[in-house]
Amino acid sequence: MRQPVKGVRPEWREFYIRFKLNKGSQGTQLSLMDRLFNACDETAEQFSIYTLNLKPGSKLGSATLKSDTWYEMKLKWNGSKTDSGKCSLSLNGKVVDSLALKNTSPNGISYVHMISTAQTADSGMLVQKVAAKVK
């Protein structure tokens, strides 16, 4: 296995999303993936690199999500090839939590999978903007 060069920091990658959970939303699961999954595939989370659930009233570290509020969220990770991968979660510019690496991947993250976690029809969420930095 290749050893890191002393004094060289690993390159961080980022995913940004601006979203709002509508009143009555039952939640959305967001997963960073290393391959394409069908949009309605409920098993994607089992194979994801990192996953989080967005639902009004749920906590992301020190922050509690509210409905009808716009959020700017950034996920910033340093790898997915080994168990030492880390992902920080920022909400509105403040680091609030970190995500555990669920699965390793030799190819890295290349897809975002979002799926509703609602058990019945709901009002869902709005996504205004997404962006990624992978190099």
Sequence and secondary structure as in RCSB ss.txt:
>XXXX:A:sequence
MRQPVKGVRPEWREFYIRFKLNKGSQGTQLSLMDRLFNACDETAEQFSIYTLNLKPGSKLGSATLKSDTWYEMKL
KWNGSKTDSGKCSLSLNGKVVDSLALKNTSPNGISYVHMISTAQTADSGMLVQKVAAKVK
>XXXX:A:secstr
     TT     EEEEEEEEE TT   EEEEEESS   TT TTHHHH SEEEEE TT EETTEE  TT EEEEEE
EE  SSSTT  EEEEETTEEEEEE   S  SS   EEEEEE  SS    EEEEEEEEE  
